[in-house]
Amino acid sequence: MASSFSSNISDFRSNFFGGTRPNRFRVEAAIAGSSLQNPFLIKAATLPPSTLGIITVPYRGRVLKIPGDRLFAEWTVSILDDGEGGEDIRGKIVSWSNSINAHVENVTKDPTGLTEQWKVHMLTQEDNTEIRSITLHNCWPVEVGAIELTYDTADTLTEFPITLAYDFWTEEGNTDSGGGGLESRPMHEGPMS
């Protein structure tokens, strides 16, 4: 049976609306109680992943796979260093990290009052309208990355990564109803066909 999927470029063009661009994004960040004054210095980010675990149940030489627990991996962003005369973001993040676990005393505080919400927005090409907005809840710095210094690098700016831990993320417009708005079949109803 022949596929009804068209390979005609005109059909593709009439059904393609220009796509999205990875360089069209904005991050709203807060560091230890204060908003980031210059979010333009965040030069790279991701829409964070989430992974649904798998519970395997062996049965007579086969394996039944059922959904397990959701995991949210740490989130990393890259930041341009503008500490000379500008906002010292790296210094603020180091202080934030130090307030959770001091560098010298090695005293750990409960980070509950020291966590923040960060947001990442994917934007349209035309007018910077938000296509997707994700909020990362209860963020705190796991790692303040290195700044590479070397004599043989020219025509570039220094930058550094930071890695944040967070409890979970939510996407604006999507509800957390357990089914995501999709029709789902309860697991207790008879065998799958």
C-alpha positions as CSV (number, residue, x, y, z in Angstrom):
1,M,0.0,0.0,0.0
2,A,1.5,3.4,-1.0
3,S,1.9,6.0,1.6
4,S,-0.3,9.1,1.4
5,F,2.6,11.3,2.7
6,S,3.6,13.8,0.1
7,S,7.2,14.4,-1.0
8,N,6.2,17.6,-2.9
9,I,8.2,20.6,-1.7
10,S,5.2,22.9,-2.3
11,D,3.1,20.8,0.1
12,F,5.9,21.0,2.7
13,R,6.2,24.7,2.3
14,S,2.4,25.3,2.7
15,N,2.5,23.2,6.0
16,F,5.7,24.7,7.4
17,F,5.5,28.0,9.3
18,G,9.2,28.9,9.6
19,G,10.2,26.8,12.6
20,T,11.7,28.1,15.8
21,R,15.2,29.4,16.4
22,P,17.5,28.3,19.3
23,N,18.9,31.8,19.7
24,R,15.5,33.3,20.5
25,F,15.2,32.9,24.3
26,R,15.2,34.8,27.5
27,V,16.0,33.7,31.1
28,E,14.5,35.3,34.2
29,A,16.9,34.7,37.0
30,A,17.0,35.5,40.7
31,I,20.1,35.2,42.9
32,A,19.7,35.0,46.6
33,G,16.7,37.3,46.8
34,S,17.5,39.8,44.1
35,S,16.6,39.7,40.4
36,L,19.4,39.5,37.8
37,Q,19.8,43.1,36.5
38,N,21.2,42.1,33.2
39,P,19.7,38.8,31.9
40,F,21.3,39.4,28.5
41,L,24.5,38.0,29.9
42,I,23.0,34.5,29.9
43,K,24.2,33.4,26.5
44,A,23.0,29.8,26.5
45,A,20.4,27.7,28.2
46,T,18.1,24.8,27.5
47,L,14.5,23.9,27.9
48,P,15.1,21.4,30.7
49,P,14.4,17.7,30.2
50,S,12.4,15.4,32.5
51,T,12.7,11.7,32.5
52,L,10.0,9.3,33.4
53,G,11.5,6.2,35.0
54,I,10.6,2.6,34.0
55,I,9.6,-0.1,36.3
56,T,10.2,-3.5,34.7
57,V,8.2,-6.5,35.7
58,P,9.5,-9.8,34.4
59,Y,6.9,-12.3,33.3
60,R,7.7,-15.7,31.6
61,G,10.7,-14.5,29.6
62,R,9.2,-11.1,28.7
63,V,9.3,-7.8,30.5
64,L,6.3,-5.5,31.2
65,K,7.3,-1.9,31.3
66,I,5.2,0.5,33.4
67,P,5.8,4.2,34.2
68,G,7.9,4.9,37.2
69,D,8.9,8.1,39.0
70,R,9.8,11.3,37.2
71,L,13.4,12.7,37.5
72,F,14.5,16.2,36.9
73,A,18.2,16.5,36.0
74,E,20.3,19.5,37.0
75,W,20.1,22.5,34.7
76,T,23.1,24.3,33.3
77,V,23.3,27.8,31.7
78,S,26.3,29.6,30.2
79,I,26.9,33.2,31.3
80,L,29.2,35.9,29.9
81,D,31.5,37.3,32.5
82,D,31.0,41.1,32.8
83,G,32.5,41.7,36.2
84,E,34.6,44.7,35.2
85,G,32.3,47.6,35.7
86,G,29.2,45.6,35.0
87,E,27.1,43.3,37.1
88,D,29.3,40.7,38.8
89,I,27.0,37.7,38.3
90,R,29.7,35.1,39.1
91,G,30.4,36.9,42.3
92,K,26.7,36.9,43.3
93,I,26.4,33.2,42.5
94,V,29.5,32.3,44.5
95,S,28.1,34.3,47.4
96,W,24.7,32.5,47.0
97,S,26.5,29.1,47.0
98,N,28.6,30.2,50.0
99,S,25.5,31.1,52.0
100,I,24.2,27.5,51.5
101,N,27.6,25.9,52.3
102,A,30.4,28.1,53.5
103,H,33.8,27.6,51.7
104,V,35.9,27.9,54.9
105,E,33.7,26.7,57.8
106,N,32.0,23.9,55.7
107,V,28.7,24.7,57.5
108,T,25.6,23.7,55.6
109,K,22.4,25.7,56.0
110,D,18.9,24.5,55.1
111,P,18.6,25.9,51.6
112,T,14.8,26.3,51.9
113,G,15.0,30.1,52.3
114,L,17.8,30.3,49.8
115,T,16.1,28.8,46.8
116,E,14.8,30.8,43.8
117,Q,12.5,30.4,40.8
118,W,14.2,30.7,37.4
119,K,12.2,30.9,34.2
120,V,13.3,30.2,30.6
121,H,11.2,31.5,27.7
122,M,11.4,30.4,24.1
123,L,10.6,33.4,21.8
124,T,9.2,33.9,18.3
125,Q,11.4,35.3,15.6
126,E,9.0,38.1,14.6
127,D,8.1,39.9,17.9
128,N,9.6,38.1,20.9
129,T,6.3,36.6,21.9
130,E,6.7,33.7,24.3
131,I,6.2,30.3,22.6
132,R,7.0,28.3,25.7
133,S,7.7,29.4,29.3
134,I,9.1,27.0,31.8
135,T,9.5,27.7,35.5
136,L,12.1,25.8,37.5
137,H,11.0,25.6,41.1
138,N,13.3,25.9,44.2
139,C,16.6,26.4,42.4
140,W,20.0,26.5,44.1
141,P,23.5,26.4,42.7
142,V,25.2,23.0,42.6
143,E,28.3,24.2,40.7
144,V,29.8,27.5,39.7
145,G,31.9,26.5,36.7
146,A,35.4,27.4,35.9
147,I,36.5,30.4,33.8
148,E,39.1,29.2,31.3
149,L,42.2,31.6,31.3
150,T,44.9,31.1,28.6
151,Y,47.3,33.2,26.6
152,D,46.5,31.6,23.3
153,T,42.8,32.6,23.2
154,A,42.1,35.8,21.3
155,D,38.9,37.5,20.0
156,T,36.6,35.9,22.5
157,L,34.9,36.8,25.8
158,T,35.2,34.9,29.0
159,E,32.2,32.9,30.1
160,F,31.3,30.3,32.7
161,P,28.6,27.7,33.3
162,I,26.5,27.4,36.4
163,T,24.6,24.3,37.3
164,L,21.4,24.5,39.3
165,A,19.5,21.8,41.1
166,Y,15.7,22.3,41.4
167,D,12.7,20.2,42.6
168,F,10.6,20.2,39.4
169,W,9.6,22.4,36.4
170,T,6.3,23.4,35.1
171,E,5.3,24.7,31.7
172,E,2.9,27.6,31.4
173,G,-0.3,26.5,29.9
174,N,0.1,22.8,30.7
175,T,-1.7,21.6,33.8
176,D,-0.5,18.9,36.2
177,S,-3.6,16.8,36.0
178,G,-1.8,13.4,35.9
179,G,-2.8,12.9,32.3
180,G,-1.6,16.0,30.6
181,G,-4.9,16.5,28.9
182,L,-4.4,13.4,26.8
183,E,-6.9,10.5,26.9
184,S,-5.4,7.8,29.1
185,R,-6.5,4.3,29.9
186,P,-6.5,3.4,33.5
187,M,-4.1,0.6,34.2
188,H,-6.6,-1.5,36.1
189,E,-9.0,-2.0,33.1
190,G,-8.5,-5.4,31.4
191,P,-5.7,-6.4,29.1
192,M,-4.3,-4.1,26.4
193,S,-5.3,-4.9,22.9
